[in-house]
Amino acid sequence: MEDISVITAVHHPLRRRMYDYLLLYGASQVTTLARELQSQVGSISHHLRMLERAGLVERVEDPQGDRRTSWWRLARRGLTWSAGDFADSPADALLAREAQRQSIRMQIERLQRWQRRHEDPAFAAYDASNTETTAWASPDELRDLTARLLTTLNEWQASVDLDDGQERTPIFFFAHAFPTVP
């Protein structure tokens, strides 16, 4: 189970973009993050410190040894949590539900951006996928499904050879599994 401080730290919109950028591009300089995310250096530095307090990012040395620059990388990859994890604390449960709502908004916004851009020739070779099913599961079986999906995603990510010369674009994968009615 994630600590609530981790969940609330990463679900701020700018901090989530920073986390995703570092996830995709690796260690980066503060000024690079500011430029790429169209934000002020001071704001980026502030939010990096917030992510650092939550244990999500860490400072690293400049690859060229310049001690005047500030470089950061992810301290850990991936987050898995449920608002139900915080049932013992009403205050934390409230924060977790808000973070969940923020996460869903971000996911839907990304999907909508893709729908607006999918005709772009730069993405002509990409077929976005939609995978869904409805099935029966106990709470333990649903947790098992989540664990298996994470294992598969981690194995797939580890198998991609980023140095093989293929041209790639960042992709976003998201899945939700929850009780439903037909």
N, C-alpha and C positions, 0 to 999 in steps of 0.2 A: 504494500500500500504506500502510495506517495504521501509525503508530508504536505499539509495544506499550504505551507509557505511556498513550496515548489509549484503547486498548481496555480496559486494566485499570481506568482511571479511571472510565469510563462504565458498566462492568458491575458495579459495586457496587450493590446494590438501591436504596438511597436516592438515590445519585447518578443512577441511571438515571431514577427518578421525577422528580428535579429537572430533568434534561435534557429529559424529555418535557413537563413543565409549562412550561418556558421556550419550548419548541418550539411549544406550542399557544397560550400566552397572552402571549408576548413579555416584554419587560423587566418585572421584578418586584422588589419590595422583599423583603429578607430576612425580615421579620416576616410578610409575606403567604405566602411559601414555607413558613415554619414552620407557620403556621395551616392552610394548605390540605393540607400533607403530614403533618399531625399529628406534628410533630417539634419539638425544642427549637431556639431561635434559635442557640445556640452550636454545635449539631451541624450545622445548615444552613450557618452561616458556615464551619465547618471543611471541609465537603464542597465548598462553592463554591470555596474556595482550591485544593482538590485538582483540581477541574475546570478552574480557571484555569491551573494549572501545566501541564495537558495541552493547553491552548489551545482548550478547548471553550466556556468562558464568559469574559466580560469585564465589568468594572465600568462602569457608566454613571452619568451625573449624574441626580439626582432631577428628574423633569419639572417640579416646582414650584420647583426651585432650592434646596431645603433640604439643606444640606451635612451635616446630622446623620444622614441616613438612608443606607442602603446598598442600592443598586439594581444588578441584574445582568441580563445578556441573553446569548443564545447568541452565540458568536464565529463559529460555523460550523454548518451544517445537514447532517445525514446522515453516516452512516458506512458504508463498505463494506470488508469484509475477509474473509479466510478463514484458518483455522488453518494451512493449507498455506503461507501467505505467510511463515511463520516457520520453515520447515524447516531453515534454516542455523544456527539457534540453538536447541538443545534446551531451554534455560531459557525462552526466549520462546515456543516452541511449546507448552510445558506451560501457561504463563499463557494463551495464546490458546485452547487447548482448554478450559480451565476457564471462561474468559469465554464461550466458545461454549455450554458446558453451562448456564451461568447465563442466557444469553440465551434458550435454548430453554425452560428452566423458566419464565421470565417470560412468554414467548409462550403457552405452554400454560396457565399460570395465568390470563392475560387471556382466553383463549378459554373456559376453564371458567367464569370469572365471567360472561361473556356468556351462556353456556348456562343458567346459573342465573337470569339476569335477563331473558332475551329475551321473557318474557310480560309484563313490566312495561309498563303503558300508556304510559309516557313514551317507550318505544322502539317502539311499535306500527307506526309508519310505516317502520321500518328493517328491511330484509331483509339479514341477514348473508350473505356469499357464501362459497362454497368453490370454488376454482378449482384444478384439478390436471390433469396429463397425464403420460404416459410417452412418451418419444421417444428417438431415438439422437442422440448429440452427441460431438464431440471436445472435449478440454480448451479449445481456442480458441473453439469454438462455444458452450460453456457460459459462458465469460467474455463473449462477445458477447451472449448472452441476458440475462445479468445487467446489462450496460451498457444494453441496450435497455429493460429493465424500469425501471431507474432513470431513464432519460430520460423514459419515459412517465409515471412517478409525479411527477417534477419538473414536467413540462408540465401535468399535471392539477392539481397543487397551485397552480401559478401562475395557472391559469384560474379558480379559485374566487374569486368576488367576495364577500368577507366583509362588505361594506357594502351588500348588496342587500336587506337586511331579512328574509331567510329565517332561520328558526330552525334551528340546527345543534347537533349533539353531537359530541364528539371521536370519531374512529374510529381503529382500529389496523389496519394492513395488514402482513402478514408473508408472506414466501415463502422457501422453501428449494429449491434445485436441487442434486441430488447423484446420483452413480452409484447404481444399484439393480439388482435382479434381479426378474423377475416372480414 
